[in-house]
Amino acid sequence: MKKTNEFSPEVKERAVRMVYEHRGEYPSQWAAIESIAPKIGCAPQTLHEWVRKHEIDTGMRDGVSSEEHERINGKLLPAIRQGKHYGGVTLTKKPPQNPGRFTKRFKINPIHYKVELNT
């Protein structure tokens, strides 16, 4: 049975803050994460993802920030769904090369996109 927990933004923020506050007490950041995660009620990997996301959002680490990710998805995904032009590129769904190869065994539905440059 899969356990799903939705943590509030406040809990996530507090957990990340705790990692940074107690980092000096442990030999590594991962050791701090492993110590703090059970207190929050999440897996260490989950807390590690929150810390990485915080680092990206604050500019401490390279990557796409949460705001930029939401902005891109807000514009690009509807364009793909509707097969529209986006910045000189036509985005349309295309059928998979071998539709039944893995879908039956793993029960997944792969989505593929065809990108055409409009020149």
ZIZI-V194719 format. One line per field, one symbol per residue. ss: DSSP state (a for helix, b for strand, c for the rest). psi: psi as a letter, one per 20 degrees, with the letter a starting at -180 (. if undefined). burial: + if it has 24 or more other C-alpha atoms within 12 Angstrom, else -. A space follows every 10 residues. Layout:
ss: ???
psi: ???
burial: ???
This chain:
ss: ccccccccaa aaaaaaaaaa acaaacccaa aaaaaaaaaa cccaaaaaaa aaaaaaaccc cccccaaaaa aaaaaaaaaa aaccbbccbb bbbbcccccc ccaaaacccc cbbbbbbcc
psi: pppppopqhg ggghggghgh hjhiiqhrhh hgghhhghhh krqhhghggg gggghghijh qqrprgghgh gghhggghhg hilrpoljpp pqqqqqgnhj gihggilqnq pqqppppo.
burial: ---------- -+--++-+++ --------++ -++++++--+ -+-+-+++-+ ++++------ ---------- -----+---+ ---------- ++-------- ---------- ---------
